[in-house]
């Protein structure tokens, strides 16, 4: 290696060494300063995080006031927020005519000061506009002071007013509670062992959903006579979550009923004009122009029979209708839309009503206790036209029902009934888009239910 290069390296090394020696103290000071700054920043961030947690916890405690039966008392300190739960003693008052907020507070041994305190919030205006029948619930602490008040304006709207005690005095918190029912989708199914109603109740169906199920399929199935052990149903319906445990049935969204091996399916559709109907998944109207039976009956005492022995006259007389036995006072429906062409009384028929429908069809309703319509009136399907009785030639409370086509008597239990209009062609795409997900959801539930049933066998 050349001598000049060696000499240059030595000079560079000596220069670096001298620079390090000269600034050693400054470098150490800079490093120490950076470390101290990092430590200060770390503890500052931690302090902010802890404070944020305190505030977040405090806000959460306020948000949950209306869901708990205890009041959270909050006291303030320079360094910490302490939250101490306290049990409350509740008292309810139903507002009467002539009551004012002041008079109600006085009845609860509360002062005018309490009224002012609990009406100081921006949400106090509803509390100043109380009406008879509404409720106010008072939450008292063990020492008798009012800590919380709940004003129940309606089933859907209420307000919470709470006292929050601090070192600097009391502050007041108010919150509006929206109690509107929440919509949920519910699935139920069952295999029938006795009756639709009993099996439906065992599966957890509300009464109104059971009745709606029977109404939907009543054009195809006679639920008094055609249902057999082993028939099954599955229902997807909308429920309204009213409270923590209470759920009410609202409407059926999709359903299937298997009767004696034959499947009937229906899906609910709200069309673009706002009209609601039930259709098959293919878009055919599940409803027909006439009901199979114009009332909810117990049994049939006399079926359609052209050579029947008359129970009163004791001779062969054609029975051109069906006798439906039911308790006295049972409502009788119009089996289809039409016009009342007769509403009168005679010795044989008792109180009777005749209705003319389209397509040459006439229906007759005999032995009524009372008539609810007059000649010339227009009636709609399922409209109550009379009350079941035992007038005229009758051996007991029942309805004699006849179904005539162009003047010829037909058996109403098996006559072919005309369908109502299907989904309109210009609505079909919309119909499939809305109803296919409902039917798919019903089928998914059915598969899961079937697997669960098989796993228990």
Buried (B, 14 or more C-beta within 10 A) or exposed (E): EEEEEEEEEEEEEEEEEEEEEEEEEEEEEEEEEEEEEEEEEEEEEEEEEEEEEBEEEBEEBBEEBBEEEBBBBBBBEEEEBEEEEBEBEEEEBEBEEEBEBBEBBBEBEBEEEBBEBBBEBEBBEBBEEBEEEBBBBBBBBEEEEBBBBBBBBEEEBBBBBBBBBEEEEEBBBBBEBEBEBEEEEBBBBBEBEEEBBEBBBEBEBBEBBBBBBBBBBBBBBBBBBEBEEEBBBBBBBBBBBBEEEEBBBBEBBBBBBBBEEEEBBBBBBEBEEEEEBBBBBEBEBBBBBBBBBBBBBBEBBBEBBEEBEEBEEEEEBEBBBBBBBBEEEBBBBBBBBBBBEEBEEEEEBBBBBBBBBEEEBBBBBBBBBEBBBEEEBEBEBBBEBBBBBBBBBBEEBBBBBBBBBEEEBBBBBEBEBEEBEBBEEEBEEBBBEBBEEBBEBBBEBBEEBEEEEEEEE
